Amino acid sequence: MTAADTLLGRALIEEATKKSGLVWVRGSGPARALWHVWHEGAAVLVGDGPGEQPLPAGLDAGGTAEVTVRSKDKGGRIVAWTAAVTVLEPRSAEWEAAVGELKGKRLNAPDAERLAERWARECRVVRLTPGEPLPELPRTSLAAVPLPTGATTRRPVPAALPRLLLKRRGRS
């Protein structure tokens, strides 16, 4: 790989990750879809606390992870890269800067005014610093059964809903 290829690869990683609101991160277990922000040359995530996204197994300080970035408009894979994992120490200067960015992207937080305090107490803020892009994207779909989660909201359809929908169609 030439120096130009390396620079182009890093530029692709940065631009694709900045624009995508969701990345797939694999530690030592299955990959998980995670929201993130791009801050000072790395993807920063928050999770593993009540009400926050579960981080994948093996996302520990000093470890590595594989990050796959999707297209925001089409949802397909753009680039995959290896990352050095750093767990930011709560209330450190680096943590404060990262949390400042993360707070702006956190949607529907139940405690928006006390979000940083809760994250310092109960969550982990992880920084994924890009290494090299993986040489080639996989040619298969990598489709897998969804991981179990407590975030399921699916319930039986209310009995009256089919009648309401049919009534609306009849008016058209």
Phi, psi and omega in degrees: 000130181277170179297323179296319178298320179296315179296318178295321178297317179293321178296319178296316178302311183295310183294316181294318182289323177299318187277336181273131178276354186220134174232154175260125183239130177241123174264249177261350181244206180293154179287149177233145174279126184226141172278155187202175167229153174265121184218121177050050173081017180207158173275133181240133182234158172229142180181192179067025176232170179300130179080004180243167182293141176282130178276150181293155177297144176086008179270073186244157180305135179084354180271187176233160178218161175250127183245130175244127183255135180255160175285135181292325183272320183258337179085359180277161179292136176253309184208151173235142183213156176271148182227143170272131185263130174231128174266119184283136180286125181306138177071006173287166181299318180294320178296314180300316180295316180295317180295325176302320177287317182296322181300324180291336181260348182285114182269144173057038177289130182290338183229059188304324182286337180244022186299312182298321179297316180294317179298321179295323183280317195240350188238173174244137173252122187242137178250126178250103182271125185294141170255234180268147171294145176293144189302325184206141175288147178297149181269346179268170186285334184061019179298140181216162176294135180302145178288148179296143180210153176274001184273010181290133180241005184289127178227167177300148179292133177302144185301325184280345186300314179301321179294320179297318180294318180292324180296320179294320179296324181296330180286333185290000000 
